[in-house]
Amino acid sequence: MHTRILLAVVVVFCSNSLSATFVHQYNVVSQRALQGWSYELTNINRLQCLLACSRKILCLSVNYNKQSKVCQLSNRRRRDMFVIESFEKDTNFEYNEKVLNAYETHGVHVTSTNVTYDEAQSICKDHLGSLATYENIYHAFGPRMDNCIEGWLISGEIAFTEETATDKCVLKKPNERSNVFPCKTYYSGYYCYANYSQVVDRQHYISESQQIVRLTGNNAKKLNANASDGCCKIFGGRLATPFEVFKVSATHVGLCVKAWLSHGLAGNACHGGQSDTWGFPGSTGILFNYPMKEFFAMCYIPFPDENLTFPNPFPDHKVIHVKGIERYSLTYQEAQARCIGHGGVLATRAQVEFANSLGYSLCSAGWVESGEVIYPMTHSHPDCANGRIGIISYGYPSRSKMYGGYCYVINIP
């Protein structure tokens, strides 16, 4: 099949109408006039013409001349604004408008073909547009988009990836969204907007009230601890503290998921626990996790005129649980080494008792400095120590046995 790409020509205004230059037997219309791309295919039948459109991303218009067997494909849905008199009067043309693998509302084109961010942006530019902002799709399809698809936005986020949403097709208010931002090669559909934006500044398109963004790796994998830190730096930020995530979550942003946080911490910063262990509710499950575990990452992105600071993420009592690849997978020496790596040492029993008096509660046994294995409970739970509260002790087992550990943070790395 022979394809001829139409070249832009000078459009002449005569009596308030458009005329076009003729090249051989084909009408050649200004690329600017069509507001997008256009192709002509010759010597094919009508069915082949429609099939060709179905294989072309964002092919919205099909015009077939059955006499000369010329198939015209365009990404313009309507051509009323740029009609050609000779084209309109030529009865040999049959005009068929199709919407195949894409549709448009308020200038937003939606396409389900999976591509990378750069490919999506390039395709949108080829159509004299740019990737849409979240505000574009919110105003076009909100409050809910039927048959929604995940898709790239100009900010670098993937629309319709709210992790905590019960209805994936609901569009939250722009300042309440929590779509995921991939850091590695990620394939998704995309949303193009009709107007072209010359400068693409990803950070500029993030809502000013949304300083915490949720990061991931590629389609198949999330991020380990080191990758989370590096990924956040790409966005000009740093991993968020537990309290920062908690504050943003309180404004209806759906960040209540397990994720990497600053200084090797991981957990759900708004889990809804009963105790107040870090100076805010619901932080019981935040701990030093195994660094190769893969979670989302919570990234704090400063305002353009704001200096990036690194606040202390730890509670006043400075006691943090540490775990290995499994819940109980650290010997005494391994737990001690992990605590040192996080700027601390194994906590004493007295330090864990003090933390417990301030509300620290965790149903997970761990080593302390003396070689005792304990865990602190502030409220009764049937699955923990038969409902007992206080410091629960397993005694002094062999230091080669596997548990977690309780660290006391001395220096912030």
N, C-alpha and C positions, 0 to 999 in steps of 0.2 A: 504494500500500500504506500503510495507516494504522499508525502506531507509537505505542504508549502506554508511557511510561516509568513504572515502578512507583515509588510514593512509599513512604518508610519509614512503618511504623505501629507501634503499641505491641504487643509480643508478650506474651501472658498465659500464665503458667506455671500449669497445672492438672494435678495428679496426675503431676508429673514429665514432662509432655508439653507440646508446643507447640501452641497454637491460633493461628489467624490471622483477621483481620478480612476480611469479604467486601464488596467494592465492586461493585455491580451483579452480573454473573454471574462475575466474575473473583476468583480467590484473590489477595490482596495479601500478600506475605510481607515481613517486615522486611528491609531492605537489609543490616543488620548480621547478621541470621541467615543470609542467603545468602553472607555474606563476599565480596561483590562486586556487580556490576551484574546486572540482570535486565530483560528486555523481554518484552512480550506483543504478538503480532501477531494480528489477527483477520481472519476471512473469507479464509483462504488454505488451500491443500491441503497434504498432507504433504510432497510434493516441494518446494513453495515454502518450506516451513518449514525443511527441511534446507539449501536453497540460501541462505536468509537467514542461517543460522548460518555457512555457509562464507564469507560475505562479511564476517563480524564478527570482528575480531581477538580472539583468545583465547576464542572461543565453544566451550565444552567440554560443555555439557549442552543437550539438545533434548527438550522434552516436547510432544507433540501430542495434543490432544483432538479426535478425528475427529468427534464428535457436534456440538460447538459450533464446530469449526474454529478453535480457539485454539492458537496456537503460542507456547510459552514458551522463551526463550533465556536461558542463564545462563553465567557464567564459572566456576561451581562444577562440578568434576568429579564429586564425590560429594555427595549431599544427605542421607545417612543420619543425620547429626547434627542436622538441622533438618527433620524430616519433619512433615507435617501429616496428621493422622488421616483427615480427609475426603478428602484428595488420594489417600492410599494405598488407600482403600476404593472409590474411584470407578473402576469398571472401564472407563469410557469413555476414560480416559487411557492412551495407549501411551507408555511411557518408552523413549527412545532416547538413549544416550549416545554422543557423537561427539567425536573429537579431530581438529579441522580446522585446519591451518596452525599448530598449536602442540602442545606436549606438556609434561608436568610430571613432574619427579623430585625428591623431597625438597624440595618447596615451590618449586622453580625452574621457571618457565614460559619456554619458548623460542619466539620468534616471528621469522619470516624477513622480515616486512614492513619495508622500508627507511624509516627515519624519522631525524630529528635527535635529539640527546641530550635536549633539552628536551621534544620530543614523546614520546620513549620514557619519560622520567621521569613525564610527565603521564599517559600511558596506564597505567603501573604503579600510580600513585596512584589512578587511577579504579577500579582493581581491588583497592583497599585493600591494596596492597603497595608495594614500591619497587624500583628497579633493584637487581639482585643484585650482591654483591661477588664478587671473584675466588674468595675462599675458599668462597662458596656454591656456585659451579659446580664447583670442584675437588672438594668433598666429595660433590656430587650425581652427577657424571659421570666423575671421575677414575678411573684414570690416562689414559683415552682416551674421547672421546665419538664414537660412530659418527655419521656424517652431520652433522658439526659445521657450524655457520654462524658467520660473523663477527657479533658483537653487542655493543651498548653494555653497559657495567657502570657501577656507581654512581661509580666513581673517575674516570670520563671516558675510560677506555681502551676499546679495541675487542678483545674476546676473540677468540682464534684468529687473531691477526695476527703471530705469531712470524716474523720475517724469515729466521732462520737454521735453522728447524726443517725436518727432512726429512719429517716427518709432521705436517701442519698440524693434525690432530685430537688430538694428544697434549697433555695438560694437564700442564705442568711444575709443580713445587712452587711454592707462592705466592711464595717469596723468590727464585725463579730465573726468573720470567717476564719477558718483555720485549715485551708487547703495545704497540701504537702508541697514542699519545694525539693525536687531531686538534685543531688549533687553529682551523680554519675550518669552514664549514658542511659537514658530513659526514653521509652517509646510510648507515644500517646496520640490521641486525636488532637484537634486544635480548633481554636476560635479566631477567625480573622475579622477585622473591622474594616469598613470601606475606606476610611480616611487613613492616609499614610502618615506615620510618625517618623520623622527623619532621625531623631535621636532616641535610642533605646537605652534607658537607664533603669535597670531592674529595681534598684532600691527606691527610685522615685515613685514607682507604682505601688509600693507597699503602703497600706493605710498608715497614717501618722499615729493612730491609736493602737496599732498592732506592731509593737516593737519585738514581740516574741513570735518567731515563725518555726514551724515544724519541718524538719529536714528528713530526707530519706536517701537511700543509695540509688539502686536501679529498680526495674520492675520486679526482680526476684529477691533482692536482698536489701536489708536496712543497713545500719551503720554500727561498727564497733567503736570503742572509745576513741582511739586515735583518729579514725576516719571522721568521727563526729566533730572533733576539734578542727581538723583540716577543712572540712566542709563548711563549717561556720565562718572560718576565716575568708573563704571565697566570697561570702556575702558581706564582708567587712565588719563582722561581729565577733562575738565570743559566746561560749555556751552559757546558758542562763542559770541563775541560782534557783533553788527550789522556791524561795519566797517570791521571786520575780514571776515565775510561772503561775504560782498560786494567785497573785494579784491580778494578772491578766485573765486567768480563768474565771475569776469572780465577776468579770464584765461580760459574761456569756460567750466568750471565745472558747471553742471546744479543744482545750489542751489537756484534758484529763486522761492521759494515756501514759504508759510506762515509756520513759525516754532517758537518754543520756543528758546529764546536767553538768554543771561546772565541777572541776577538781576531782574527776573520776567518780562522781556520784551518779546514781541512776535510780529511777523510781517514778511513781505517779504522785506529783506534787499536790494533787487535790483529790486524793483517794477517798476521803470522807471518813477517816478513822475517828475514834472517839477521843483520842488523846491530843494534847497540845504539846508537841515534842520539839519543835523548831521555832517556836514563837508564833505559829499559826496552826490551825486545825488540819488534820488529814495527812500529815507527813510521815506517818509511822513507817512506811515501807521504803523510805529513801536510805540507801546504803552504798558502800563501796562494792560494786558488782564486778564480776569477772570481766576483764577488759576486752576479751574477744567476743563477748555476747553481742548480739545485734538487736538494736532497738531504734526507734526514731531518735532524733536529737532536737532539743529545744535551744534555739539560737536567739540571743539578744542582739538586735541591730540598733545602733544608736541613731539619733536624728542627725541630719547632715552637719549641723553646727555643734554637735555634742562630742566631747572627748570620750573615748572608750575607757571605762574604768573597770576594775576587777575587784568587786566587793567580796568580803568574807562570806562564804556560803554556809558556814557551820553554826549549829546552835550554841548557846552560851555554855552548855555543859560539856561540849566538845567530844562526846562519846558517839561513835559511828560503828555500826555493824559492818563487817567485811565477810564476803562469801567467795567461794571458788566457783568452778564451772558448774557444780551442783550445789544444792542447799548445804549439805555436809560433805565437804571435800578438801578440807585443809587440816594438816597436822598442826601441832603447836608451833613448830619452826616456820612452817609456811604461812600461818596466820601472822606471826611476828614479822616476817619479811614483808608481807603485804602492808601491814600497818606502817612500817618504816618507809616503804615506797610512797605512801600517801602523806608523809610528813609527820608521822606520829609513832606511837609505841602501843603495845598491848595495854589496855586500860587495867587499872587495879579494880578489885571488887568495890572498894569505897567509891571510886569514880562512877561506876555503873549504878551503885546505890543512890548517889547524888542525882544522877541523870533521871533515875526512876522517880525520885521525889519531885522532880520538875515535870513529870508526865511522860518520860521516855518509856515506851512499852513495845516489845517485839517478841513474838512467839517463835524464837529461833535461837537455839543454844550455841554458845561460842566461847572460845578460850579467853581467859584473862591472864594477867601477868603472873599470877601465882601457879598457874597450871590447872586451876579449877575451871570447870565448864558450867556456865550459868546463863540465865536470860531474865530480863526484867518484865514484869506485868503490872499494869496499873488498873486493869479491870478484869473481871472474871470472864473466862471463855471456856466452854465445855471441851474444846479440843486442845487446850493448853493447861497442863498441870492440874487436870481435874477441877478446873475453875479457881485454883488458888491465885492469889496476887502477891506482889512483892518480888524478891529475888529468888528464882527457882534454881536449885543447884543439882548438877549431875555428879558432884564430887570431884575427885582428882583421877581421872582415867589415864591410861597410858598415853604419853604425848605423841604417839604414832597414830592414834585414833583420829577419825575425821569429824570435824565440826566446822562451824564458822569461827569468827573471832570478834572481839570488841576492841576497837581502836580508840585511843585518846589522841586527838590531833594537837600537836605542839606548834608546828610550823605550817603555814599555808604555802604549798609548792608554787 
